[in-house]
Amino acid sequence: MRNFHSFNFKSRLIQVLLGAAVCSLLVSCQESSSGEASSGGGTESFSANNTTATYSAFNDFNCSAGWSNRDGALGLTAGAGSGTCDLAFPGGSGKYRVTVTIQTEFDGKPIYRVSLNGNTIKAGTYPTSTSTVQCRCDDWRKNCPDRNVLVDAGVHVIRTGDTVQFYGEEVYPCGKHGAYAKWHSITFTPVN
C-alpha cells in the first residue's frame, strides 16, 4: 500500500509541474501576440497603445543658435546660414508616419532635412507660397502670405529615445531678403 501512495504522490507532483509549465507558456505567448510583452523569441514588440503626438518646434526641440520666432513659426535669424533642432523621441517604440509642418514664403525655397539617428528620412527644398519665387510683393502678408504645408517624411520604425533632427538652411535668391526655413512641428502617427 505504501508504494501505491508514493507512486500516486509522484504522479500528481509531475502533473502539477507540467500543468504550471504549460500555463506559463500559454500566458507568455498570449502576451506576445498582444504586442505588450515578449516571450524573448528575438523579435521586438511595440506598444499597441501609441497615440498620435505632435512636438512643437518652439517647445519640444533643442535647437542650435540662430533660430527665432519668424512670423509665428520657428525660423532662422537672417544671416544665420543653417541650424538644427533635435528631439529625443519620448513616445513608445513603434512604426510611425512622420509629418513635418513647414511655413512657406514667396521669396525663396529654403533647404531642409529630417533625420532619424543621423540617417536622412526626408530632404528637399520648400515650395513657395506663390506659384513661383517672387522677389517683390507689396503688402506681402495680404498678397503673398506665408502658408503652412505638411511634408510627409514617410513611415519609419522609431524607438523611445531615438534622435529626431530637423535641419534648415536659409536662401537668398532675391538679394537682401531671404527665406528662413520656417517650421512649426513634427507629428508622429502610429501605423499598424
Stockholm file with secondary structure:
# STOCKHOLM 1.0

chainA/1-192         MRNFHSFNFKSRLIQVLLGAAVCSLLVSCQESSSGEASSGGGTESFSANNTTATYSAFNDFNCSAGWSNRDGALGLTAGAGSGTCDLAFPGGSGKYRVTVTIQTEFDGKPIYRVSLNGNTIKAGTYPTSTSTVQCRCDDWRKNCPDRNVLVDAGVHVIRTGDTVQFYGEEVYPCGKHGAYAKWHSITFTPVN
#=GR chainA/1-192 SS CHHHHHHHHHHHHHHHHHHHHHHHHHHHHHHHHHTSCCCSSSCCCCCTTCCCEEEETTTTCEECTTEEEETTEEEECTTCCEEEEEEECCSCSEEEEEEEEEEECSSCCCEEEEEETTEEEEEEECCCSSSSCCSCCTTHHHHSCCEEEEEEEEEEEECTTCEEEEEEECEEEETTEEECCCEEEEEEEECC
#=GC SS_cons         CHHHHHHHHHHHHHHHHHHHHHHHHHHHHHHHHHTSCCCSSSCCCCCTTCCCEEEETTTTCEECTTEEEETTEEEECTTCCEEEEEEECCSCSEEEEEEEEEEECSSCCCEEEEEETTEEEEEEECCCSSSSCCSCCTTHHHHSCCEEEEEEEEEEEECTTCEEEEEEECEEEETTEEECCCEEEEEEEECC
//
